């Protein structure tokens, strides 16, 4: 599974323009985030159809990066993120992003975007 990351311009309607381009290609968003950090407005999302999302963003003239993600199930309790991040760090894996993609009771599904997917998989086996 992969996610897409891109920077948006700070102007009214920019999110609507990009969301409409995705909708025209029938792309649904399975999970993601949009946040401002200083002057930057950055979006990360998991598309329902990666090829269609690529076409939509290319057609909207949006530069993007792709990353392989690793879905992980965590209990919704104190210490789970510490355990996950420690196991990854001990394996020499840096985390580029983590975001919630779903919940089921006290279980969270998170998308982990590591700098090295193979090492991350081994660390969490």
WOCOR-V372905 format. One record per residue. N is the residue number from 0. RES is the residue in one letter. SS is DSSP state (H for helix, E for strand, - for the rest). PSI is psi in whole degrees, -180 to 180 (999 if undefined). NEAR is the number of other C-alpha atoms within 12 Angstrom. Layout:
N;RES;SS;PSI;NEAR, N;RES;SS;PSI;NEAR
//
This chain:
0;X;-;146;21, 1;X;E;154;29, 2;X;E;166;38, 3;X;E;140;37, 4;X;E;136;31, 5;X;E;158;29, 6;X;E;138;27, 7;X;E;152;30, 8;X;-;143;20, 9;X;-;83;16, 10;X;-;148;12, 11;X;-;131;10, 12;X;-;-8;12, 13;X;H;-45;20, 14;X;H;-42;24, 15;X;H;-39;15, 16;X;H;-46;21, 17;X;H;-41;31, 18;X;H;-37;25, 19;X;H;-39;20, 20;X;H;-41;25, 21;X;H;-42;31, 22;X;H;-39;22, 23;X;H;-27;18, 24;X;-;9;25, 25;X;-;35;20, 26;X;-;123;26, 27;X;-;156;22, 28;X;E;119;24, 29;X;E;-23;25, 30;X;E;159;29, 31;X;E;-172;30, 32;X;E;156;25, 33;X;E;125;19, 34;X;E;155;20, 35;X;E;134;15, 36;X;E;106;12, 37;X;-;-129;8, 38;X;-;-3;12, 39;X;E;140;15, 40;X;E;112;20, 41;X;E;137;27, 42;X;E;143;32, 43;X;E;131;36, 44;X;E;158;41, 45;X;E;114;37, 46;X;E;153;33, 47;X;-;-28;23, 48;X;-;105;23, 49;X;H;-45;26, 50;X;H;-42;20, 51;X;H;-38;23, 52;X;H;-41;36, 53;X;H;-47;31, 54;X;H;-43;24, 55;X;H;-46;29, 56;X;H;-40;33, 57;X;H;-45;19, 58;X;H;-29;19, 59;X;-;6;25, 60;X;-;46;17, 61;X;-;118;27, 62;X;-;137;22, 63;X;-;161;25, 64;X;E;150;20, 65;X;E;145;25, 66;X;E;144;28, 67;X;E;136;28, 68;X;-;159;34, 69;X;E;113;35, 70;X;E;135;29, 71;X;E;138;28, 72;X;E;131;24, 73;X;E;147;29, 74;X;E;146;22, 75;X;-;80;18, 76;X;-;161;13, 77;X;-;138;11, 78;X;-;-16;12, 79;X;H;-45;20, 80;X;H;-38;25, 81;X;H;-43;15, 82;X;H;-48;17, 83;X;H;-50;30, 84;X;H;-32;27, 85;X;H;-44;19, 86;X;H;-41;22, 87;X;H;-45;30, 88;X;H;-42;21, 89;X;H;-24;18, 90;X;-;3;23, 91;X;-;23;20, 92;X;-;129;26, 93;X;-;143;23, 94;X;E;125;29, 95;X;E;-30;24, 96;X;E;152;28, 97;X;E;131;29, 98;X;E;152;32, 99;X;E;132;29, 100;X;E;-10;28, 101;X;E;162;21, 102;X;E;152;18, 103;X;E;95;14, 104;X;-;-120;12, 105;X;-;16;14, 106;X;E;131;17, 107;X;E;137;22, 108;X;E;125;25, 109;X;E;150;30, 110;X;E;120;35, 111;X;E;128;40, 112;X;E;96;37, 113;X;E;163;32, 114;X;-;-18;24, 115;X;-;102;23, 116;X;H;-38;27, 117;X;H;-46;19, 118;X;H;-38;22, 119;X;H;-43;31, 120;X;H;-45;24, 121;X;H;-40;16, 122;X;H;-29;23, 123;X;-;9;25, 124;X;-;999;13
//
